[in-house]
Amino acid sequence: MSSSLGQKVKNLRREKGMTLDQLAHATGSSKSYMWEIENKPVARPSAEKLARIAEVLGVTTEYLMDQDRTEPTDNELDVAFFRKFQSADPAVKDKLKRILDVLDDDDEE
């Protein structure tokens, strides 16, 4: 039986179309360690590892740790997005800004 944390990690990983190998690689973990987090009832990743998992999955650590919540709030999704944006390289930031400009132009029509 997996923990609430493990179930959230597994569900988010699957929603993003990631394999266990891909998540492990993106977080700097082994596949077996990520499997334990998803499937063992007493998985306790370090704060740093939890932050990296949250970043890769696009949520906050608070969402992952809250046992009562099954969906991240809009605010948590915004925070996770902006954290990812802040750490993106300048070329990616520029692309995202251009996408927003196009979307803003569509709203004005």
C-alpha positions as CSV (number, residue, x, y, z in Angstrom):
1,M,0.0,0.0,0.0
2,S,1.4,3.4,-1.0
3,S,1.4,6.6,1.0
4,S,-0.6,9.7,0.1
5,L,2.7,11.2,-1.1
6,G,3.5,8.1,-3.2
7,Q,0.0,8.0,-4.8
8,K,0.3,11.7,-5.7
9,V,3.7,11.3,-7.2
10,K,2.6,8.3,-9.2
11,N,-0.6,10.1,-10.4
12,L,1.3,13.3,-11.4
13,R,4.0,11.3,-13.1
14,R,1.4,9.4,-15.2
15,E,-0.5,12.6,-16.0
16,K,2.7,14.0,-17.4
17,G,3.3,10.8,-19.4
18,M,6.5,10.1,-17.7
19,T,8.0,6.7,-17.0
20,L,9.5,5.9,-13.6
21,D,12.9,6.0,-15.3
22,Q,12.3,9.5,-16.7
23,L,11.2,10.8,-13.3
24,A,14.2,9.2,-11.6
25,H,16.5,10.8,-14.1
26,A,14.9,14.2,-13.9
27,T,15.1,14.2,-10.1
28,G,18.6,12.8,-9.9
29,S,17.4,9.6,-8.2
30,S,17.5,5.9,-8.9
31,K,14.5,4.1,-10.4
32,S,14.3,1.9,-7.4
33,Y,14.2,4.9,-5.0
34,M,11.4,6.5,-7.0
35,W,9.6,3.2,-7.0
36,E,9.9,3.1,-3.2
37,I,8.5,6.6,-2.9
38,E,5.5,5.7,-5.0
39,N,4.8,2.3,-3.5
40,K,6.1,2.0,0.1
41,P,3.9,3.3,2.9
42,V,6.7,5.0,4.8
43,A,8.7,6.7,2.1
44,R,10.4,9.8,3.6
45,P,12.5,11.7,1.0
46,S,14.8,14.5,2.1
47,A,13.5,18.1,1.8
48,E,15.8,18.6,-1.2
49,K,14.6,15.5,-3.0
50,L,11.0,16.4,-2.3
51,A,11.5,19.9,-3.7
52,R,13.1,18.4,-6.8
53,I,10.3,16.0,-7.3
54,A,7.7,18.8,-6.9
55,E,9.6,21.0,-9.4
56,V,9.7,18.2,-12.0
57,L,6.0,17.4,-11.5
58,G,4.9,21.1,-11.5
59,V,3.5,21.2,-8.0
60,T,4.6,22.5,-4.6
61,T,6.1,20.5,-1.8
62,E,3.1,21.6,0.3
63,Y,0.7,19.9,-2.0
64,L,2.7,16.7,-2.0
65,M,2.9,16.6,1.8
66,D,-0.8,17.5,2.5
67,Q,-2.5,14.1,3.1
68,D,-6.0,15.5,2.9
69,R,-5.8,17.2,-0.5
70,T,-6.0,15.3,-3.7
71,E,-5.7,18.2,-6.1
72,P,-3.3,21.2,-6.0
73,T,-4.9,24.6,-5.7
74,D,-4.6,27.2,-8.5
75,N,-2.2,29.2,-6.3
76,E,0.1,26.2,-5.8
77,L,0.1,25.5,-9.5
78,D,0.9,29.2,-10.1
79,V,3.8,29.1,-7.6
80,A,5.2,25.9,-9.2
81,F,4.9,27.4,-12.6
82,F,6.7,30.6,-11.6
83,R,9.5,28.7,-9.8
84,K,10.0,26.7,-13.0
85,F,9.9,29.9,-15.1
86,Q,12.5,31.6,-12.8
87,S,14.9,28.7,-13.2
88,A,14.5,28.5,-17.0
89,D,17.2,29.6,-19.3
90,P,16.7,33.0,-21.1
91,A,15.7,31.4,-24.4
92,V,12.8,29.5,-22.8
93,K,11.7,32.6,-21.0
94,D,11.7,34.5,-24.2
95,K,9.6,31.9,-25.9
96,L,7.1,31.8,-23.1
97,K,6.8,35.6,-23.2
98,R,6.1,35.5,-27.0
99,I,3.4,32.9,-26.4
100,L,1.7,35.1,-23.8
101,D,1.9,38.0,-26.3
102,V,0.1,35.9,-28.9
103,L,-2.5,34.9,-26.4
104,D,-3.0,38.5,-25.3
105,D,-3.5,39.5,-28.9
106,D,-6.1,36.8,-29.4
107,D,-8.1,38.1,-26.4
108,E,-8.2,41.6,-27.9
109,E,-9.9,40.4,-31.1
